[in-house]
Amino acid sequence: MSIRERQEELIEEFAMFDDWMDKYEYIISLGKELPLIDESKKEDEKLIKGCQSRVWLNAELKEGKVFFTADSDAIITKGIISLMIRVLNESSPEEIINEELYFIDKIGLKEHLSPTRSNGLVSMVKQMKLYALAFQTQLKNG
C-alpha cells in the first residue's frame, strides 16, 4: 500500500466521527495499539527535538524500506506518532521524502492541536523525513 493510499484510508476513518472528542479518543486508541519499544531504544539521541512531550523515534532500513518504531510519555502524542508511523512505515526512503502528507490537514489535526503539540507534529514529520534522507544517501553510496 502506498503512502497516498494509507492517507486516504485514514481520512475515511476520521470522516466517520462527527466531533473532535471522538477523533481524540480514536487517536488515543491508536496510540495504545502502538507496539511497545525496547527500553534500550529510549535513548536521548532518539528523542524528537521540538516536542513538548518526550517522543522516542527509531528507524531501520530493511530491504530498501524504512521501518519506524516509537513511544511517548503522553497518550495523545503517542497517538499522533502512531498516525505518522501508519502512513510512512514500510515505505522507501524516496517515497517518504517526496510524498506530501496532506492527511494532517484533511482530518483537521493541525487546527485542533495546541500550538506546542502542532510544533511537535511538525518536528515528527521533519525527523521521519531526515531518517529517510539519511537512508536514501546510504543506499546511493551503498
Backbone as a chain_set.jsonl record, in Angstrom:
{"seq": "MSIRERQEELIEEFAMFDDWMDKYEYIISLGKELPLIDESKKEDEKLIKGCQSRVWLNAELKEGKVFFTADSDAIITKGIISLMIRVLNESSPEEIINEELYFIDKIGLKEHLSPTRSNGLVSMVKQMKLYALAFQTQLKNG", "coords": {"N": [[0.847, -1.18, 0.0], [0.556, 2.206, -0.826], [1.89, 5.382, 0.397], [0.103, 7.41, -0.136], [-2.313, 5.952, -0.436], [-2.6, 4.982, 2.175], [-2.961, 7.38, 3.527], [-5.419, 8.194, 2.466], [-7.029, 6.171, 3.472], [-6.93, 6.719, 6.239], [-8.133, 9.264, 6.254], [-10.717, 8.576, 5.484], [-11.446, 6.973, 7.705], [-11.426, 8.898, 9.781], [-13.468, 10.505, 8.923], [-15.723, 9.267, 9.762], [-16.278, 10.12, 12.293], [-18.093, 12.531, 14.142], [-17.514, 14.622, 15.934], [-14.727, 16.396, 17.52], [-13.959, 15.333, 19.974], [-14.485, 12.632, 19.776], [-12.69, 12.016, 17.749], [-10.26, 12.546, 19.03], [-10.372, 10.526, 20.969], [-10.159, 8.317, 19.292], [-7.597, 8.72, 18.209], [-6.1, 8.425, 20.556], [-6.689, 5.734, 21.12], [-5.418, 4.522, 18.951], [-2.805, 5.105, 19.59], [-2.501, 3.501, 21.838], [-2.401, 1.048, 20.642], [0.027, 0.993, 19.471], [2.975, -0.796, 19.038], [4.99, -1.726, 21.829], [8.2, -0.347, 22.472], [11.558, -1.457, 22.883], [13.104, -0.786, 25.957], [15.783, -0.099, 25.85], [16.001, 1.307, 23.524], [15.116, 3.781, 24.072], [16.765, 6.176, 24.026], [18.5, 9.278, 24.576], [19.359, 10.456, 22.153], [17.475, 9.579, 20.42], [15.236, 10.988, 20.949], [12.713, 13.215, 19.834], [13.363, 16.424, 18.865], [11.817, 19.468, 19.791], [9.349, 18.633, 20.555], [6.885, 18.877, 23.042], [6.176, 16.849, 24.776], [7.877, 13.8, 25.664], [9.172, 12.049, 23.019], [10.225, 9.192, 21.522], [11.855, 8.116, 18.659], [12.604, 5.615, 16.436], [14.325, 4.325, 13.615], [14.753, 1.966, 11.033], [16.406, 0.512, 8.269], [15.329, -1.861, 6.077], [15.679, -4.102, 3.537], [15.393, -2.048, 1.616], [13.261, -0.565, 2.559], [11.811, 1.659, 4.988], [11.462, 1.208, 8.413], [9.659, 2.191, 11.142], [9.674, 2.717, 14.677], [8.218, 3.769, 17.738], [7.688, 5.674, 20.78], [5.99, 7.381, 23.426], [5.685, 9.583, 26.264], [3.253, 10.699, 26.633], [-0.203, 10.248, 26.147], [-1.803, 11.269, 24.003], [0.122, 12.249, 22.273], [1.471, 9.925, 21.69], [-0.482, 8.703, 20.207], [-0.557, 10.426, 18.013], [2.02, 10.086, 16.881], [1.707, 7.449, 16.209], [-0.123, 7.622, 14.115], [1.504, 8.849, 12.191], [3.445, 6.875, 11.825], [1.863, 4.814, 10.838], [1.182, 5.84, 8.332], [3.684, 6.276, 7.06], [5.346, 4.05, 7.48], [7.227, 1.2, 6.367], [7.805, 2.125, 3.811], [9.637, 3.29, 0.938], [12.713, 5.16, 1.267], [12.77, 7.269, -0.609], [10.032, 7.631, -1.285], [9.04, 8.524, 1.214], [10.424, 10.929, 1.533], [9.51, 12.418, -0.666], [6.678, 12.388, -0.728], [3.741, 14.246, -0.148], [2.293, 15.045, 2.925], [-0.737, 15.188, 3.25], [-2.909, 14.328, 4.726], [-2.923, 15.234, 7.341], [-3.913, 17.862, 7.37], [-6.365, 17.36, 6.102], [-7.824, 15.761, 7.895], [-8.097, 17.561, 9.855], [-6.334, 17.757, 11.915], [-4.07, 19.424, 12.606], [-5.253, 21.947, 13.116], [-6.69, 21.421, 15.391], [-4.96, 20.938, 17.405], [-2.978, 21.975, 20.206], [-0.778, 24.841, 20.09], [1.831, 24.007, 20.88], [1.711, 21.206, 20.62], [1.185, 21.069, 17.925], [3.554, 22.109, 16.876], [5.168, 20.026, 17.707], [4.203, 17.954, 16.113], [5.029, 18.841, 13.581], [7.764, 18.61, 14.025], [7.958, 15.825, 14.302], [7.32, 14.929, 11.7], [9.427, 16.13, 10.302], [11.67, 14.824, 11.473], [11.198, 12.157, 10.707], [11.394, 12.37, 7.954], [14.051, 13.179, 7.802], [15.391, 10.865, 8.707], [14.71, 9.205, 6.547], [16.018, 10.532, 4.484], [18.684, 10.197, 5.254], [18.854, 7.398, 5.024], [18.37, 7.141, 2.287], [20.648, 8.35, 1.214], [22.531, 6.572, 2.195], [21.798, 4.268, 0.768], [22.369, 5.08, -1.854], [25.104, 5.444, -1.709], [25.842, 3.017, -1.008]], "CA": [[0.0, 0.0, 0.0], [1.365, 3.418, -0.928], [1.666, 6.417, 1.409], [-1.136, 8.085, -0.543], [-3.442, 5.064, -0.107], [-2.739, 4.957, 3.636], [-3.53, 8.67, 3.92], [-6.836, 8.158, 2.09], [-7.668, 5.263, 4.429], [-7.077, 7.464, 7.495], [-9.119, 10.332, 6.031], [-12.028, 7.895, 5.532], [-11.708, 6.573, 9.094], [-11.732, 10.087, 10.575], [-14.74, 11.062, 8.436], [-16.808, 8.582, 10.484], [-16.519, 10.786, 13.568], [-18.739, 13.829, 13.998], [-16.879, 15.711, 16.684], [-13.323, 16.217, 17.796], [-13.708, 14.485, 21.157], [-14.435, 11.259, 19.253], [-11.438, 11.879, 16.999], [-9.191, 12.433, 20.033], [-10.462, 9.172, 21.542], [-9.646, 7.401, 18.281], [-6.137, 8.914, 18.171], [-5.571, 7.805, 21.779], [-6.774, 4.271, 20.973], [-4.357, 4.129, 18.014], [-1.559, 5.165, 20.355], [-2.446, 2.327, 22.726], [-2.108, -0.116, 19.802], [1.409, 1.088, 19.008], [3.789, -1.803, 19.736], [5.964, -1.198, 22.783], [9.587, -0.464, 22.021], [12.512, -1.884, 23.888], [13.572, 0.332, 26.798], [17.144, 0.271, 25.428], [15.882, 2.215, 22.368], [14.691, 5.09, 24.573], [17.979, 6.936, 24.28], [18.324, 10.718, 24.36], [19.524, 10.843, 20.746], [16.264, 9.155, 19.692], [14.152, 11.921, 21.283], [12.424, 14.211, 18.81], [13.517, 17.791, 19.36], [10.694, 20.32, 19.435], [8.111, 18.099, 21.114], [6.687, 19.203, 24.445], [6.253, 15.535, 25.424], [9.046, 13.035, 25.232], [8.839, 11.115, 21.942], [11.395, 8.485, 21.006], [11.603, 7.604, 17.325], [13.665, 4.779, 15.883], [14.104, 3.953, 12.225], [15.673, 0.97, 10.499], [16.25, 0.244, 6.84], [15.347, -3.297, 5.784], [15.303, -4.412, 2.154], [15.02, -0.838, 0.896], [12.096, 0.079, 3.17], [12.067, 2.217, 6.313], [10.573, 0.715, 9.469], [9.704, 3.087, 12.295], [9.07, 2.367, 15.96], [8.217, 4.977, 18.563], [6.968, 5.673, 22.048], [5.887, 8.707, 24.024], [5.194, 9.571, 27.644], [1.929, 11.333, 26.637], [-1.068, 9.37, 25.345], [-2.24, 11.885, 22.745], [1.31, 12.318, 21.428], [1.71, 8.557, 21.229], [-1.466, 8.502, 19.15], [-0.156, 11.204, 16.832], [3.162, 9.42, 16.24], [1.212, 6.2, 15.612], [-0.683, 8.007, 12.812], [2.629, 9.087, 11.29], [4.054, 5.575, 11.518], [0.922, 4.077, 9.982], [1.235, 6.391, 6.98], [5.017, 6.233, 6.453], [6.065, 2.804, 7.737], [7.435, 0.238, 5.287], [7.886, 2.821, 2.53], [11.029, 3.549, 0.549], [13.151, 6.498, 1.669], [12.374, 8.232, -1.639], [8.594, 7.918, -1.102], [8.874, 9.305, 2.451], [10.957, 12.262, 1.289], [8.787, 13.136, -1.715], [5.218, 12.393, -0.607], [3.137, 15.3, 0.665], [1.441, 14.477, 3.972], [-1.943, 16.021, 3.239], [-3.94, 13.808, 5.631], [-2.893, 16.021, 8.583], [-4.87, 18.956, 7.182], [-7.682, 16.831, 5.704], [-8.577, 15.288, 9.076], [-8.222, 18.704, 10.753], [-5.49, 17.521, 13.086], [-3.239, 20.572, 12.974], [-6.062, 23.039, 13.666], [-7.266, 21.02, 16.671], [-3.892, 20.71, 18.378], [-2.421, 23.183, 20.824], [0.418, 25.259, 19.328], [3.018, 23.198, 21.216], [1.539, 19.879, 20.003], [1.3, 21.294, 16.485], [5.003, 22.182, 16.638], [5.674, 18.667, 17.891], [3.826, 17.202, 14.91], [5.955, 19.292, 12.533], [9.059, 18.004, 14.367], [7.871, 14.393, 13.989], [7.408, 14.802, 10.237], [10.793, 16.51, 9.932], [12.589, 13.777, 11.901], [10.965, 10.962, 9.885], [11.957, 12.665, 6.631], [15.513, 13.191, 7.954], [15.814, 9.456, 8.707], [14.571, 8.721, 5.176], [17.093, 11.163, 3.711], [19.923, 9.508, 5.632], [18.817, 6.062, 4.434], [18.489, 7.288, 0.835], [22.071, 8.611, 0.99], [23.191, 5.299, 2.492], [21.512, 3.362, -0.357], [23.078, 5.575, -3.039], [26.534, 5.263, -1.507], [25.849, 1.606, -0.699]], "C": [[0.896, 1.249, 0.0], [1.037, 4.395, 0.214], [0.339, 7.122, 1.121], [-2.365, 7.248, -0.169], [-3.683, 5.008, 1.4], [-3.345, 6.258, 4.152], [-5.028, 8.69, 3.632], [-7.635, 7.287, 3.065], [-7.924, 5.981, 5.758], [-8.131, 8.568, 7.375], [-10.53, 9.751, 6.102], [-12.408, 7.517, 6.958], [-12.123, 7.777, 9.932], [-13.051, 10.732, 10.161], [-15.936, 10.434, 9.159], [-17.187, 9.292, 11.781], [-17.088, 12.177, 13.35], [-18.03, 14.945, 14.756], [-15.451, 15.362, 17.079], [-13.033, 15.396, 19.042], [-13.611, 13.02, 20.714], [-13.139, 11.013, 18.488], [-10.252, 11.749, 17.95], [-9.181, 11.028, 20.648], [-9.866, 8.15, 20.581], [-8.122, 7.493, 18.196], [-5.489, 8.257, 19.386], [-5.594, 6.284, 21.663], [-5.711, 3.757, 20.001], [-3.007, 4.128, 18.715], [-1.384, 3.958, 21.266], [-2.113, 1.057, 21.948], [-0.664, -0.127, 19.306], [2.252, 0.063, 19.763], [4.808, -1.139, 20.663], [7.366, -1.339, 22.211], [10.457, -0.846, 23.206], [13.026, -0.667, 24.651], [14.969, 0.811, 26.381], [17.121, 1.238, 24.242], [15.461, 3.62, 22.802], [15.914, 5.895, 25.009], [17.717, 8.399, 23.962], [18.448, 11.123, 22.899], [18.347, 10.413, 19.879], [15.07, 10.066, 19.996], [13.961, 12.931, 20.157], [12.519, 15.594, 19.447], [12.299, 18.608, 18.929], [9.351, 19.8, 19.922], [8.051, 18.449, 22.598], [6.789, 17.911, 25.275], [7.538, 14.857, 24.957], [8.579, 12.001, 24.208], [10.141, 10.516, 21.427], [11.014, 7.906, 19.656], [12.824, 6.845, 16.834], [13.315, 4.458, 14.443], [15.175, 2.958, 11.804], [15.374, 0.803, 9.027], [16.381, -1.253, 6.629], [14.838, -3.492, 4.364], [14.747, -3.197, 1.415], [13.804, -0.101, 1.436], [12.466, 0.564, 4.572], [11.006, 1.699, 7.28], [10.763, 1.598, 10.702], [9.103, 2.409, 13.521], [9.179, 3.617, 16.82], [7.492, 4.736, 19.871], [6.929, 7.116, 22.544], [5.384, 8.57, 25.445], [3.827, 10.245, 27.757], [1.006, 10.568, 25.691], [-1.515, 9.991, 24.023], [-1.069, 11.955, 21.763], [1.65, 10.941, 20.876], [0.742, 8.219, 20.101], [-1.076, 9.216, 17.869], [1.023, 10.537, 16.12], [2.712, 8.099, 15.625], [0.552, 6.462, 14.261], [0.44, 8.167, 11.787], [3.286, 7.768, 10.866], [3.149, 4.791, 10.567], [1.016, 4.548, 8.527], [2.597, 6.14, 6.313], [5.751, 4.901, 6.571], [6.124, 1.909, 6.502], [7.359, 0.873, 3.908], [9.359, 3.025, 2.197], [11.419, 4.945, 1.031], [12.683, 7.572, 0.683], [10.903, 8.624, -1.508], [8.375, 8.838, 0.101], [9.323, 10.751, 2.233], [10.025, 13.067, 0.377], [7.278, 13.258, -1.522], [4.735, 13.517, 0.305], [2.196, 14.64, 1.677], [0.197, 15.346, 4.152], [-3.008, 15.559, 4.223], [-4.034, 14.636, 6.919], [-3.907, 17.166, 8.503], [-6.276, 18.434, 6.898], [-8.504, 16.343, 6.9], [-8.72, 16.401, 10.113], [-7.332, 18.617, 11.978], [-4.744, 18.773, 13.538], [-4.058, 21.674, 13.644], [-6.677, 22.699, 15.017], [-6.209, 20.675, 17.723], [-3.473, 22.042, 18.988], [-1.185, 23.578, 20.008], [1.649, 24.403, 19.632], [2.922, 21.797, 20.608], [1.683, 19.977, 18.482], [2.769, 21.394, 16.081], [5.642, 20.802, 16.753], [5.392, 17.799, 16.676], [4.761, 17.562, 13.749], [7.337, 18.665, 12.775], [9.083, 16.515, 14.062], [8.055, 14.163, 12.489], [8.842, 15.062, 9.778], [11.778, 15.389, 10.271], [12.433, 12.518, 11.048], [11.547, 11.172, 8.483], [13.485, 12.706, 6.685], [16.073, 11.765, 7.993], [15.786, 8.918, 7.279], [15.688, 9.269, 4.284], [18.431, 10.48, 3.993], [19.984, 8.118, 5.005], [18.974, 6.12, 2.914], [19.959, 7.514, 0.457], [22.871, 7.318, 1.16], [23.006, 4.323, 1.324], [22.293, 3.773, -1.61], [24.578, 5.311, -2.936], [26.895, 3.805, -1.226], [27.135, 0.938, -0.654]], "O": [[1.874, 1.321, 0.745], [0.028, 4.242, 0.903], [-0.443, 7.393, 2.032], [-3.343, 7.781, 0.355], [-4.828, 4.99, 1.851], [-4.141, 6.253, 5.091], [-5.816, 9.149, 4.459], [-8.762, 7.617, 3.434], [-9.006, 5.863, 6.332], [-8.926, 8.776, 8.292], [-11.426, 10.347, 6.699], [-13.55, 7.713, 7.375], [-13.072, 7.689, 10.711], [-13.682, 11.425, 10.959], [-17.029, 11.0, 9.167], [-18.281, 9.092, 12.308], [-16.626, 12.916, 12.481], [-17.954, 16.077, 14.279], [-15.021, 14.212, 16.991], [-11.953, 14.815, 19.152], [-12.772, 12.265, 21.207], [-12.56, 9.93, 18.569], [-9.347, 10.948, 17.718], [-8.124, 10.422, 20.824], [-9.158, 7.232, 20.996], [-7.436, 6.474, 18.121], [-4.452, 7.606, 19.263], [-4.638, 5.615, 22.057], [-5.161, 2.675, 20.204], [-2.168, 3.261, 18.467], [-0.275, 3.455, 21.448], [-1.602, 0.095, 22.522], [-0.189, -1.136, 18.783], [2.248, 0.049, 20.994], [5.408, -0.121, 20.319], [7.681, -2.328, 21.548], [10.126, -0.587, 24.363], [13.344, 0.36, 24.051], [15.298, 1.986, 26.54], [18.114, 1.917, 23.982], [15.45, 4.544, 21.989], [16.076, 6.244, 26.179], [16.826, 8.724, 23.178], [17.742, 12.021, 22.441], [18.235, 10.837, 18.729], [14.014, 9.934, 19.376], [14.932, 13.439, 19.596], [11.846, 15.89, 20.434], [11.809, 18.446, 17.811], [8.325, 20.451, 19.726], [9.044, 18.331, 23.316], [7.41, 17.892, 26.338], [8.185, 15.281, 23.999], [7.704, 11.183, 24.491], [11.034, 11.225, 20.962], [9.965, 7.275, 19.522], [13.936, 7.372, 16.82], [12.141, 4.333, 14.094], [16.345, 3.087, 12.166], [14.23, 0.936, 8.592], [17.408, -1.848, 6.955], [13.72, -3.102, 4.029], [13.761, -3.298, 0.685], [13.359, 0.88, 0.841], [13.307, -0.025, 5.251], [9.81, 1.748, 6.996], [11.867, 1.734, 11.229], [8.153, 1.634, 13.419], [10.099, 4.419, 16.663], [6.787, 3.742, 20.047], [7.731, 7.954, 22.132], [4.744, 7.58, 25.8], [3.29, 10.357, 28.859], [1.387, 10.271, 24.558], [-1.594, 9.287, 23.016], [-1.247, 11.746, 20.563], [2.068, 10.812, 19.725], [1.107, 7.527, 19.15], [-1.243, 8.681, 16.773], [1.027, 10.434, 14.893], [3.276, 7.668, 14.62], [0.647, 5.633, 13.356], [0.34, 7.681, 10.66], [3.633, 7.578, 9.7], [3.623, 4.18, 9.609], [0.939, 3.739, 7.602], [2.651, 5.824, 5.124], [6.696, 4.657, 5.821], [5.191, 1.871, 5.7], [6.907, 0.245, 2.95], [10.22, 2.942, 3.072], [10.56, 5.813, 1.187], [12.252, 8.652, 1.089], [10.561, 9.803, -1.607], [7.622, 9.808, 0.021], [8.67, 11.684, 2.698], [9.781, 14.249, 0.617], [6.658, 14.15, -2.102], [5.265, 13.71, 1.399], [1.398, 13.775, 1.315], [0.104, 16.135, 5.091], [-3.926, 16.319, 4.53], [-5.105, 14.728, 7.52], [-4.661, 17.408, 9.445], [-7.26, 18.988, 7.387], [-9.726, 16.491, 6.921], [-9.384, 16.218, 11.133], [-7.55, 19.32, 12.964], [-4.783, 19.137, 14.714], [-3.613, 22.269, 14.626], [-7.141, 23.594, 15.722], [-6.535, 20.178, 18.801], [-3.598, 23.095, 18.364], [-0.61, 22.74, 19.312], [2.429, 24.106, 18.728], [3.921, 21.255, 20.136], [2.232, 19.082, 17.84], [3.179, 20.83, 15.067], [6.544, 20.458, 15.989], [6.236, 17.006, 16.258], [5.226, 16.681, 13.025], [7.999, 18.239, 11.828], [10.103, 15.989, 13.617], [8.842, 13.314, 12.069], [9.396, 14.314, 8.973], [12.627, 15.042, 9.45], [13.427, 11.879, 10.703], [12.122, 10.253, 7.9], [14.147, 12.313, 5.724], [17.107, 11.487, 7.386], [16.726, 8.252, 6.847], [16.229, 8.555, 3.44], [19.211, 10.221, 3.077], [21.032, 7.701, 4.513], [19.625, 5.262, 2.319], [20.45, 6.932, -0.511], [23.767, 7.015, 0.371], [23.948, 3.632, 0.936], [22.813, 2.923, -2.333], [25.238, 4.997, -3.926], [28.063, 3.416, -1.209], [27.198, -0.264, -0.396]]}, "num_chains": 1, "name": "protein.A"}
